[in-house]
Amino acid sequence: MRVFMTGASGLIGSHVAALLCQRGDEVMALQRPTADVSFLTALGCRMRAGNVLDPPELIARAAD
């Protein structure tokens, strides 16, 4: 399953992302420019630059 996540670099989100990757899901995470995503990239998550405060059309484009 393909999963698009926000909050993946946070405490709970990082654990959710790890579980999704462990079960074989493809995780794409929305990342803020200042977020430390080294853990997520080590898991194999794909990153998309953005912020949940961005206009909806930009977030939709990131999810494509």
Predicted model as a PDB file, atoms N, CA, C, CB and O in Angstrom, pLDDT in the B-factor column:
MODEL        1                                                                  
ATOM      1  N   MET A   1       0.842  -1.160   0.000  1.00 94.00           N  
ATOM      2  CA  MET A   1       0.000   0.000   0.000  1.00 94.00           C  
ATOM      3  C   MET A   1       0.899   1.238   0.000  1.00 94.00           C  
ATOM      4  CB  MET A   1      -0.964  -0.010   1.215  1.00 94.00           C  
ATOM      5  O   MET A   1       1.949   1.246   0.642  1.00 94.00           O  
ATOM      6  N   ARG A   2       0.486   2.274  -0.717  1.00 94.00           N  
ATOM      7  CA  ARG A   2       1.193   3.553  -0.696  1.00 94.00           C  
ATOM      8  C   ARG A   2       0.532   4.440   0.343  1.00 94.00           C  
ATOM      9  CB  ARG A   2       1.188   4.235  -2.105  1.00 94.00           C  
ATOM     10  O   ARG A   2      -0.692   4.570   0.382  1.00 94.00           O  
ATOM     11  N   VAL A   3       1.372   5.060   1.201  1.00 96.00           N  
ATOM     12  CA  VAL A   3       0.865   5.897   2.288  1.00 96.00           C  
ATOM     13  C   VAL A   3       1.535   7.261   2.206  1.00 96.00           C  
ATOM     14  CB  VAL A   3       1.119   5.235   3.680  1.00 96.00           C  
ATOM     15  O   VAL A   3       2.759   7.352   2.112  1.00 96.00           O  
ATOM     16  N   PHE A   4       0.731   8.324   2.240  1.00 96.00           N  
ATOM     17  CA  PHE A   4       1.237   9.685   2.305  1.00 96.00           C  
ATOM     18  C   PHE A   4       1.018  10.182   3.720  1.00 96.00           C  
ATOM     19  CB  PHE A   4       0.539  10.616   1.256  1.00 96.00           C  
ATOM     20  O   PHE A   4      -0.112  10.197   4.208  1.00 96.00           O  
ATOM     21  N   MET A   5       2.100  10.592   4.386  1.00 96.00           N  
ATOM     22  CA  MET A   5       2.015  10.971   5.797  1.00 96.00           C  
ATOM     23  C   MET A   5       2.421  12.407   6.030  1.00 96.00           C  
ATOM     24  CB  MET A   5       2.875  10.064   6.634  1.00 96.00           C  
ATOM     25  O   MET A   5       3.295  12.945   5.350  1.00 96.00           O  
ATOM     26  N   THR A   6       1.772  13.015   7.000  1.00 94.00           N  
ATOM     27  CA  THR A   6       2.268  14.249   7.599  1.00 94.00           C  
ATOM     28  C   THR A   6       2.629  13.882   9.031  1.00 94.00           C  
ATOM     29  CB  THR A   6       1.196  15.435   7.529  1.00 94.00           C  
ATOM     30  O   THR A   6       2.060  12.946   9.593  1.00 94.00           O  
ATOM     31  N   GLY A   7       3.551  14.596   9.617  1.00 93.00           N  
ATOM     32  CA  GLY A   7       3.941  14.329  10.996  1.00 93.00           C  
ATOM     33  C   GLY A   7       4.870  13.142  11.172  1.00 93.00           C  
ATOM     34  O   GLY A   7       5.072  12.682  12.295  1.00 93.00           O  
ATOM     35  N   ALA A   8       5.438  12.640  10.090  1.00 95.00           N  
ATOM     36  CA  ALA A   8       6.281  11.446  10.178  1.00 95.00           C  
ATOM     37  C   ALA A   8       7.584  11.686  10.929  1.00 95.00           C  
ATOM     38  CB  ALA A   8       6.590  10.941   8.798  1.00 95.00           C  
ATOM     39  O   ALA A   8       8.187  10.733  11.423  1.00 95.00           O  
ATOM     40  N   SER A   9       8.031  12.930  11.026  1.00 93.00           N  
ATOM     41  CA  SER A   9       9.285  13.193  11.741  1.00 93.00           C  
ATOM     42  C   SER A   9       9.060  13.408  13.236  1.00 93.00           C  
ATOM     43  CB  SER A   9       9.979  14.413  11.147  1.00 93.00           C  
ATOM     44  O   SER A   9      10.019  13.588  13.985  1.00 93.00           O  
ATOM     45  N   GLY A  10       7.821  13.390  13.669  1.00 93.00           N  
ATOM     46  CA  GLY A  10       7.514  13.548  15.087  1.00 93.00           C  
ATOM     47  C   GLY A  10       7.611  12.232  15.845  1.00 93.00           C  
ATOM     48  O   GLY A  10       7.896  11.187  15.259  1.00 93.00           O  
ATOM     49  N   LEU A  11       7.376  12.290  17.134  1.00 94.00           N  
ATOM     50  CA  LEU A  11       7.509  11.115  17.998  1.00 94.00           C  
ATOM     51  C   LEU A  11       6.575   9.977  17.579  1.00 94.00           C  
ATOM     52  CB  LEU A  11       7.231  11.500  19.443  1.00 94.00           C  
ATOM     53  O   LEU A  11       7.031   8.862  17.328  1.00 94.00           O  
ATOM     54  N   ILE A  12       5.308  10.247  17.505  1.00 97.00           N  
ATOM     55  CA  ILE A  12       4.338   9.195  17.156  1.00 97.00           C  
ATOM     56  C   ILE A  12       4.430   8.859  15.673  1.00 97.00           C  
ATOM     57  CB  ILE A  12       2.896   9.637  17.514  1.00 97.00           C  
ATOM     58  O   ILE A  12       4.419   7.686  15.297  1.00 97.00           O  
ATOM     59  N   GLY A  13       4.521   9.889  14.828  1.00 96.00           N  
ATOM     60  CA  GLY A  13       4.573   9.662  13.386  1.00 96.00           C  
ATOM     61  C   GLY A  13       5.756   8.823  12.954  1.00 96.00           C  
ATOM     62  O   GLY A  13       5.635   8.012  12.037  1.00 96.00           O  
ATOM     63  N   SER A  14       6.895   9.003  13.597  1.00 96.00           N  
ATOM     64  CA  SER A  14       8.073   8.212  13.219  1.00 96.00           C  
ATOM     65  C   SER A  14       7.872   6.734  13.537  1.00 96.00           C  
ATOM     66  CB  SER A  14       9.324   8.735  13.939  1.00 96.00           C  
ATOM     67  O   SER A  14       8.335   5.867  12.797  1.00 96.00           O  
ATOM     68  N   HIS A  15       7.188   6.452  14.628  1.00 97.00           N  
ATOM     69  CA  HIS A  15       6.895   5.049  14.965  1.00 97.00           C  
ATOM     70  C   HIS A  15       5.867   4.456  13.998  1.00 97.00           C  
ATOM     71  CB  HIS A  15       6.378   4.939  16.420  1.00 97.00           C  
ATOM     72  O   HIS A  15       5.970   3.293  13.609  1.00 97.00           O  
ATOM     73  N   VAL A  16       4.894   5.249  13.621  1.00 97.00           N  
ATOM     74  CA  VAL A  16       3.906   4.783  12.631  1.00 97.00           C  
ATOM     75  C   VAL A  16       4.606   4.510  11.297  1.00 97.00           C  
ATOM     76  CB  VAL A  16       2.762   5.838  12.443  1.00 97.00           C  
ATOM     77  O   VAL A  16       4.361   3.486  10.661  1.00 97.00           O  
ATOM     78  N   ALA A  17       5.476   5.428  10.880  1.00 97.00           N  
ATOM     79  CA  ALA A  17       6.209   5.234   9.622  1.00 97.00           C  
ATOM     80  C   ALA A  17       7.055   3.967   9.677  1.00 97.00           C  
ATOM     81  CB  ALA A  17       7.103   6.453   9.323  1.00 97.00           C  
ATOM     82  O   ALA A  17       7.108   3.218   8.702  1.00 97.00           O  
ATOM     83  N   ALA A  18       7.714   3.719  10.803  1.00 97.00           N  
ATOM     84  CA  ALA A  18       8.535   2.513  10.946  1.00 97.00           C  
ATOM     85  C   ALA A  18       7.685   1.253  10.831  1.00 97.00           C  
ATOM     86  CB  ALA A  18       9.274   2.526  12.290  1.00 97.00           C  
ATOM     87  O   ALA A  18       8.079   0.297  10.162  1.00 97.00           O  
ATOM     88  N   LEU A  19       6.543   1.246  11.468  1.00 97.00           N  
ATOM     89  CA  LEU A  19       5.654   0.076  11.390  1.00 97.00           C  
ATOM     90  C   LEU A  19       5.147  -0.141   9.969  1.00 97.00           C  
ATOM     91  CB  LEU A  19       4.463   0.242  12.347  1.00 97.00           C  
ATOM     92  O   LEU A  19       5.077  -1.276   9.498  1.00 97.00           O  
ATOM     93  N   LEU A  20       4.794   0.946   9.288  1.00 98.00           N  
ATOM     94  CA  LEU A  20       4.328   0.826   7.906  1.00 98.00           C  
ATOM     95  C   LEU A  20       5.427   0.263   7.012  1.00 98.00           C  
ATOM     96  CB  LEU A  20       3.860   2.189   7.376  1.00 98.00           C  
ATOM     97  O   LEU A  20       5.167  -0.601   6.175  1.00 98.00           O  
ATOM     98  N   CYS A  21       6.650   0.748   7.186  1.00 97.00           N  
ATOM     99  CA  CYS A  21       7.769   0.238   6.385  1.00 97.00           C  
ATOM    100  C   CYS A  21       8.047  -1.228   6.696  1.00 97.00           C  
ATOM    101  CB  CYS A  21       9.031   1.075   6.636  1.00 97.00           C  
ATOM    102  O   CYS A  21       8.340  -2.010   5.792  1.00 97.00           O  
ATOM    103  N   GLN A  22       7.958  -1.600   7.959  1.00 96.00           N  
ATOM    104  CA  GLN A  22       8.202  -2.989   8.351  1.00 96.00           C  
ATOM    105  C   GLN A  22       7.204  -3.939   7.707  1.00 96.00           C  
ATOM    106  CB  GLN A  22       8.141  -3.128   9.864  1.00 96.00           C  
ATOM    107  O   GLN A  22       7.550  -5.074   7.380  1.00 96.00           O  
ATOM    108  N   ARG A  23       5.987  -3.491   7.524  1.00 97.00           N  
ATOM    109  CA  ARG A  23       5.002  -4.387   6.908  1.00 97.00           C  
ATOM    110  C   ARG A  23       5.018  -4.320   5.393  1.00 97.00           C  
ATOM    111  CB  ARG A  23       3.618  -4.057   7.408  1.00 97.00           C  
ATOM    112  O   ARG A  23       4.226  -4.988   4.730  1.00 97.00           O  
ATOM    113  N   GLY A  24       5.935  -3.500   4.832  1.00 96.00           N  
ATOM    114  CA  GLY A  24       6.129  -3.478   3.397  1.00 96.00           C  
ATOM    115  C   GLY A  24       5.414  -2.368   2.653  1.00 96.00           C  
ATOM    116  O   GLY A  24       5.390  -2.368   1.423  1.00 96.00           O  
ATOM    117  N   ASP A  25       4.835  -1.429   3.370  1.00 97.00           N  
ATOM    118  CA  ASP A  25       4.157  -0.321   2.718  1.00 97.00           C  
ATOM    119  C   ASP A  25       5.172   0.690   2.187  1.00 97.00           C  
ATOM    120  CB  ASP A  25       3.183   0.356   3.689  1.00 97.00           C  
ATOM    121  O   ASP A  25       6.270   0.823   2.728  1.00 97.00           O  
ATOM    122  N   GLU A  26       4.797   1.392   1.135  1.00 96.00           N  
ATOM    123  CA  GLU A  26       5.618   2.466   0.581  1.00 96.00           C  
ATOM    124  C   GLU A  26       5.175   3.768   1.248  1.00 96.00           C  
ATOM    125  CB  GLU A  26       5.484   2.549  -0.995  1.00 96.00           C  
ATOM    126  O   GLU A  26       4.036   4.204   1.081  1.00 96.00           O  
ATOM    127  N   VAL A  27       6.081   4.381   2.003  1.00 97.00           N  
ATOM    128  CA  VAL A  27       5.742   5.583   2.769  1.00 97.00           C  
ATOM    129  C   VAL A  27       6.353   6.813   2.106  1.00 97.00           C  
ATOM    130  CB  VAL A  27       6.233   5.458   4.234  1.00 97.00           C  
ATOM    131  O   VAL A  27       7.554   6.859   1.839  1.00 97.00           O  
ATOM    132  N   MET A  28       5.519   7.793   1.849  1.00 96.00           N  
ATOM    133  CA  MET A  28       5.954   9.087   1.359  1.00 96.00           C  
ATOM    134  C   MET A  28       5.563  10.109   2.424  1.00 96.00           C  
ATOM    135  CB  MET A  28       5.318   9.428  -0.050  1.00 96.00           C  
ATOM    136  O   MET A  28       4.394  10.205   2.797  1.00 96.00           O  
ATOM    137  N   ALA A  29       6.535  10.866   2.907  1.00 95.00           N  
ATOM    138  CA  ALA A  29       6.287  11.783   4.018  1.00 95.00           C  
ATOM    139  C   ALA A  29       6.471  13.230   3.588  1.00 95.00           C  
ATOM    140  CB  ALA A  29       7.213  11.465   5.190  1.00 95.00           C  
ATOM    141  O   ALA A  29       7.414  13.565   2.871  1.00 95.00           O  
ATOM    142  N   LEU A  30       5.564  14.071   4.034  1.00 94.00           N  
ATOM    143  CA  LEU A  30       5.678  15.507   3.835  1.00 94.00           C  
ATOM    144  C   LEU A  30       6.663  16.027   4.868  1.00 94.00           C  
ATOM    145  CB  LEU A  30       4.285  16.224   3.953  1.00 94.00           C  
ATOM    146  O   LEU A  30       6.462  15.826   6.066  1.00 94.00           O  
ATOM    147  N   GLN A  31       7.724  16.693   4.427  1.00 93.00           N  
ATOM    148  CA  GLN A  31       8.764  17.141   5.350  1.00 93.00           C  
ATOM    149  C   GLN A  31       8.915  18.653   5.324  1.00 93.00           C  
ATOM    150  CB  GLN A  31      10.093  16.481   5.010  1.00 93.00           C  
ATOM    151  O   GLN A  31       8.931  19.279   4.265  1.00 93.00           O  
ATOM    152  N   ARG A  32       9.024  19.221   6.513  1.00 91.00           N  
ATOM    153  CA  ARG A  32       9.369  20.640   6.622  1.00 91.00           C  
ATOM    154  C   ARG A  32      10.856  20.787   6.338  1.00 91.00           C  
ATOM    155  CB  ARG A  32       9.006  21.215   8.036  1.00 91.00           C  
ATOM    156  O   ARG A  32      11.625  19.861   6.597  1.00 91.00           O  
ATOM    157  N   PRO A  33      11.279  21.942   5.806  1.00 88.00           N  
ATOM    158  CA  PRO A  33      12.703  22.120   5.493  1.00 88.00           C  
ATOM    159  C   PRO A  33      13.620  21.969   6.705  1.00 88.00           C  
ATOM    160  CB  PRO A  33      12.919  23.476   4.882  1.00 88.00           C  
ATOM    161  O   PRO A  33      14.785  21.602   6.551  1.00 88.00           O  
ATOM    162  N   THR A  34      13.119  22.241   7.887  1.00 91.00           N  
ATOM    163  CA  THR A  34      13.961  22.180   9.089  1.00 91.00           C  
ATOM    164  C   THR A  34      13.895  20.837   9.815  1.00 91.00           C  
ATOM    165  CB  THR A  34      13.559  23.272  10.041  1.00 91.00           C  
ATOM    166  O   THR A  34      14.581  20.650  10.820  1.00 91.00           O  
ATOM    167  N   ALA A  35      13.094  19.912   9.330  1.00 91.00           N  
ATOM    168  CA  ALA A  35      12.907  18.630  10.023  1.00 91.00           C  
ATOM    169  C   ALA A  35      14.101  17.703   9.815  1.00 91.00           C  
ATOM    170  CB  ALA A  35      11.627  17.943   9.536  1.00 91.00           C  
ATOM    171  O   ALA A  35      14.684  17.658   8.733  1.00 91.00           O  
ATOM    172  N   ASP A  36      14.453  16.971  10.857  1.00 93.00           N  
ATOM    173  CA  ASP A  36      15.485  15.937  10.763  1.00 93.00           C  
ATOM    174  C   ASP A  36      14.795  14.659  10.289  1.00 93.00           C  
ATOM    175  CB  ASP A  36      16.228  15.717  12.151  1.00 93.00           C  
ATOM    176  O   ASP A  36      14.035  14.036  11.031  1.00 93.00           O  
ATOM    177  N   VAL A  37      15.066  14.286   9.066  1.00 94.00           N  
ATOM    178  CA  VAL A  37      14.402  13.117   8.487  1.00 94.00           C  
ATOM    179  C   VAL A  37      15.379  11.966   8.250  1.00 94.00           C  
ATOM    180  CB  VAL A  37      13.724  13.495   7.175  1.00 94.00           C  
ATOM    181  O   VAL A  37      15.077  11.049   7.486  1.00 94.00           O  
ATOM    182  N   SER A  38      16.537  12.004   8.890  1.00 95.00           N  
ATOM    183  CA  SER A  38      17.540  10.959   8.681  1.00 95.00           C  
ATOM    184  C   SER A  38      17.000   9.575   9.058  1.00 95.00           C  
ATOM    185  CB  SER A  38      18.800  11.269   9.496  1.00 95.00           C  
ATOM    186  O   SER A  38      17.292   8.589   8.382  1.00 95.00           O  
ATOM    187  N   PHE A  39      16.217   9.506  10.131  1.00 95.00           N  
ATOM    188  CA  PHE A  39      15.620   8.229  10.541  1.00 95.00           C  
ATOM    189  C   PHE A  39      14.669   7.720   9.463  1.00 95.00           C  
ATOM    190  CB  PHE A  39      14.872   8.382  11.887  1.00 95.00           C  
ATOM    191  O   PHE A  39      14.659   6.531   9.144  1.00 95.00           O  
ATOM    192  N   LEU A  40      13.878   8.618   8.911  1.00 96.00           N  
ATOM    193  CA  LEU A  40      12.898   8.224   7.895  1.00 96.00           C  
ATOM    194  C   LEU A  40      13.568   7.789   6.597  1.00 96.00           C  
ATOM    195  CB  LEU A  40      11.938   9.374   7.617  1.00 96.00           C  
ATOM    196  O   LEU A  40      13.142   6.816   5.976  1.00 96.00           O  
ATOM    197  N   THR A  41      14.605   8.496   6.188  1.00 95.00           N  
ATOM    198  CA  THR A  41      15.299   8.093   4.964  1.00 95.00           C  
ATOM    199  C   THR A  41      16.013   6.761   5.158  1.00 95.00           C  
ATOM    200  CB  THR A  41      16.302   9.171   4.534  1.00 95.00           C  
ATOM    201  O   THR A  41      16.112   5.970   4.220  1.00 95.00           O  
ATOM    202  N   ALA A  42      16.513   6.503   6.374  1.00 96.00           N  
ATOM    203  CA  ALA A  42      17.154   5.204   6.659  1.00 96.00           C  
ATOM    204  C   ALA A  42      16.133   4.070   6.573  1.00 96.00           C  
ATOM    205  CB  ALA A  42      17.817   5.218   8.065  1.00 96.00           C  
ATOM    206  O   ALA A  42      16.482   2.941   6.228  1.00 96.00           O  
ATOM    207  N   LEU A  43      14.884   4.369   6.884  1.00 95.00           N  
ATOM    208  CA  LEU A  43      13.821   3.364   6.767  1.00 95.00           C  
ATOM    209  C   LEU A  43      13.443   3.095   5.319  1.00 95.00           C  
ATOM    210  CB  LEU A  43      12.591   3.809   7.539  1.00 95.00           C  
ATOM    211  O   LEU A  43      12.863   2.056   5.003  1.00 95.00           O  
ATOM    212  N   GLY A  44      13.775   4.037   4.438  1.00 95.00           N  
ATOM    213  CA  GLY A  44      13.400   3.910   3.034  1.00 95.00           C  
ATOM    214  C   GLY A  44      12.199   4.762   2.650  1.00 95.00           C  
ATOM    215  O   GLY A  44      11.651   4.611   1.559  1.00 95.00           O  
ATOM    216  N   CYS A  45      11.791   5.652   3.537  1.00 96.00           N  
ATOM    217  CA  CYS A  45      10.680   6.554   3.227  1.00 96.00           C  
ATOM    218  C   CYS A  45      11.114   7.542   2.152  1.00 96.00           C  
ATOM    219  CB  CYS A  45      10.201   7.307   4.499  1.00 96.00           C  
ATOM    220  O   CYS A  45      12.270   7.963   2.098  1.00 96.00           O  
ATOM    221  N   ARG A  46      10.169   7.898   1.306  1.00 95.00           N  
ATOM    222  CA  ARG A  46      10.413   8.948   0.318  1.00 95.00           C  
ATOM    223  C   ARG A  46       9.928  10.261   0.908  1.00 95.00           C  
ATOM    224  CB  ARG A  46       9.697   8.639  -1.046  1.00 95.00           C  
ATOM    225  O   ARG A  46       8.921  10.294   1.615  1.00 95.00           O  
ATOM    226  N   MET A  47      10.630  11.325   0.623  1.00 95.00           N  
ATOM    227  CA  MET A  47      10.316  12.637   1.190  1.00 95.00           C  
ATOM    228  C   MET A  47       9.759  13.579   0.137  1.00 95.00           C  
ATOM    229  CB  MET A  47      11.557  13.251   1.828  1.00 95.00           C  
ATOM    230  O   MET A  47      10.165  13.551  -1.025  1.00 95.00           O  
ATOM    231  N   ARG A  48       8.836  14.399   0.561  1.00 92.00           N  
ATOM    232  CA  ARG A  48       8.304  15.484  -0.253  1.00 92.00           C  
ATOM    233  C   ARG A  48       8.367  16.745   0.585  1.00 92.00           C  
ATOM    234  CB  ARG A  48       6.839  15.189  -0.737  1.00 92.00           C  
ATOM    235  O   ARG A  48       7.879  16.760   1.715  1.00 92.00           O  
ATOM    236  N   ALA A  49       8.959  17.805   0.052  1.00 92.00           N  
ATOM    237  CA  ALA A  49       9.085  19.064   0.782  1.00 92.00           C  
ATOM    238  C   ALA A  49       7.719  19.735   0.885  1.00 92.00           C  
ATOM    239  CB  ALA A  49      10.103  20.005   0.089  1.00 92.00           C  
ATOM    240  O   ALA A  49       6.959  19.788  -0.082  1.00 92.00           O  
ATOM    241  N   GLY A  50       7.429  20.239   2.068  1.00 91.00           N  
ATOM    242  CA  GLY A  50       6.174  20.950   2.262  1.00 91.00           C  
ATOM    243  C   GLY A  50       5.831  21.075   3.728  1.00 91.00           C  
ATOM    244  O   GLY A  50       6.586  20.655   4.605  1.00 91.00           O  
ATOM    245  N   ASN A  51       4.681  21.657   3.970  1.00 90.00           N  
ATOM    246  CA  ASN A  51       4.204  21.912   5.324  1.00 90.00           C  
ATOM    247  C   ASN A  51       2.685  21.792   5.296  1.00 90.00           C  
ATOM    248  CB  ASN A  51       4.663  23.327   5.850  1.00 90.00           C  
ATOM    249  O   ASN A  51       2.056  22.153   4.302  1.00 90.00           O  
ATOM    250  N   VAL A  52       2.097  21.295   6.362  1.00 89.00           N  
ATOM    251  CA  VAL A  52       0.631  21.161   6.391  1.00 89.00           C  
ATOM    252  C   VAL A  52      -0.060  22.510   6.288  1.00 89.00           C  
ATOM    253  CB  VAL A  52       0.187  20.454   7.670  1.00 89.00           C  
ATOM    254  O   VAL A  52      -1.258  22.563   6.011  1.00 89.00           O  
ATOM    255  N   LEU A  53       0.660  23.596   6.501  1.00 90.00           N  
ATOM    256  CA  LEU A  53       0.081  24.929   6.378  1.00 90.00           C  
ATOM    257  C   LEU A  53       0.127  25.456   4.943  1.00 90.00           C  
ATOM    258  CB  LEU A  53       0.806  25.889   7.297  1.00 90.00           C  
ATOM    259  O   LEU A  53      -0.396  26.534   4.660  1.00 90.00           O  
ATOM    260  N   ASP A  54       0.749  24.699   4.040  1.00 90.00           N  
ATOM    261  CA  ASP A  54       0.785  25.082   2.627  1.00 90.00           C  
ATOM    262  C   ASP A  54      -0.622  25.022   2.041  1.00 90.00           C  
ATOM    263  CB  ASP A  54       1.745  24.162   1.828  1.00 90.00           C  
ATOM    264  O   ASP A  54      -1.485  24.324   2.572  1.00 90.00           O  
ATOM    265  N   PRO A  55      -0.857  25.749   0.950  1.00 92.00           N  
ATOM    266  CA  PRO A  55      -2.160  25.662   0.283  1.00 92.00           C  
ATOM    267  C   PRO A  55      -2.460  24.222  -0.138  1.00 92.00           C  
ATOM    268  CB  PRO A  55      -2.199  26.594  -0.947  1.00 92.00           C  
ATOM    269  O   PRO A  55      -1.550  23.483  -0.512  1.00 92.00           O  
ATOM    270  N   PRO A  56      -3.723  23.825  -0.078  1.00 91.00           N  
ATOM    271  CA  PRO A  56      -4.102  22.438  -0.395  1.00 91.00           C  
ATOM    272  C   PRO A  56      -3.598  21.939  -1.746  1.00 91.00           C  
ATOM    273  CB  PRO A  56      -5.590  22.311  -0.363  1.00 91.00           C  
ATOM    274  O   PRO A  56      -3.255  20.764  -1.873  1.00 91.00           O  
ATOM    275  N   GLU A  57      -3.547  22.800  -2.749  1.00 90.00           N  
ATOM    276  CA  GLU A  57      -3.094  22.347  -4.072  1.00 90.00           C  
ATOM    277  C   GLU A  57      -1.616  21.967  -4.060  1.00 90.00           C  
ATOM    278  CB  GLU A  57      -3.339  23.438  -5.119  1.00 90.00           C  
ATOM    279  O   GLU A  57      -1.205  21.082  -4.810  1.00 90.00           O  
ATOM    280  N   LEU A  58      -0.817  22.616  -3.227  1.00 87.00           N  
ATOM    281  CA  LEU A  58       0.596  22.248  -3.118  1.00 87.00           C  
ATOM    282  C   LEU A  58       0.764  20.907  -2.406  1.00 87.00           C  
ATOM    283  CB  LEU A  58       1.375  23.339  -2.373  1.00 87.00           C  
ATOM    284  O   LEU A  58       1.614  20.102  -2.787  1.00 87.00           O  
ATOM    285  N   ILE A  59      -0.031  20.672  -1.392  1.00 89.00           N  
ATOM    286  CA  ILE A  59       0.031  19.396  -0.676  1.00 89.00           C  
ATOM    287  C   ILE A  59      -0.453  18.268  -1.588  1.00 89.00           C  
ATOM    288  CB  ILE A  59      -0.823  19.451   0.624  1.00 89.00           C  
ATOM    289  O   ILE A  59       0.120  17.178  -1.592  1.00 89.00           O  
ATOM    290  N   ALA A  60      -1.507  18.533  -2.358  1.00 90.00           N  
ATOM    291  CA  ALA A  60      -2.000  17.517  -3.314  1.00 90.00           C  
ATOM    292  C   ALA A  60      -0.932  17.191  -4.339  1.00 90.00           C  
ATOM    293  CB  ALA A  60      -3.282  18.005  -4.029  1.00 90.00           C  
ATOM    294  O   ALA A  60      -0.766  16.029  -4.709  1.00 90.00           O  
ATOM    295  N   ARG A  61      -0.211  18.189  -4.800  1.00 88.00           N  
ATOM    296  CA  ARG A  61       0.868  17.964  -5.777  1.00 88.00           C  
ATOM    297  C   ARG A  61       1.977  17.132  -5.156  1.00 88.00           C  
ATOM    298  CB  ARG A  61       1.436  19.307  -6.290  1.00 88.00           C  
ATOM    299  O   ARG A  61       2.547  16.267  -5.820  1.00 88.00           O  
ATOM    300  N   ALA A  62       2.292  17.383  -3.885  1.00 87.00           N  
ATOM    301  CA  ALA A  62       3.335  16.614  -3.195  1.00 87.00           C  
ATOM    302  C   ALA A  62       2.928  15.148  -3.034  1.00 87.00           C  
ATOM    303  CB  ALA A  62       3.630  17.232  -1.817  1.00 87.00           C  
ATOM    304  O   ALA A  62       3.774  14.253  -3.046  1.00 87.00           O  
ATOM    305  N   ALA A  63       1.637  14.919  -2.885  1.00 87.00           N  
ATOM    306  CA  ALA A  63       1.146  13.547  -2.682  1.00 87.00           C  
ATOM    307  C   ALA A  63       1.113  12.740  -3.979  1.00 87.00           C  
ATOM    308  CB  ALA A  63      -0.247  13.578  -2.070  1.00 87.00           C  
ATOM    309  O   ALA A  63       1.037  11.512  -3.933  1.00 87.00           O  
ATOM    310  N   ASP A  64       1.169  13.398  -5.123  1.00 82.00           N  
ATOM    311  CA  ASP A  64       1.138  12.670  -6.414  1.00 82.00           C  
ATOM    312  C   ASP A  64       2.371  11.837  -6.616  1.00 82.00           C  
ATOM    313  CB  ASP A  64       0.996  13.637  -7.576  1.00 82.00           C  
ATOM    314  O   ASP A  64       2.503  11.168  -7.641  1.00 82.00           O  
TER     315      ASP A  64                                                      
ENDMDL                                                                          
END                                                                             
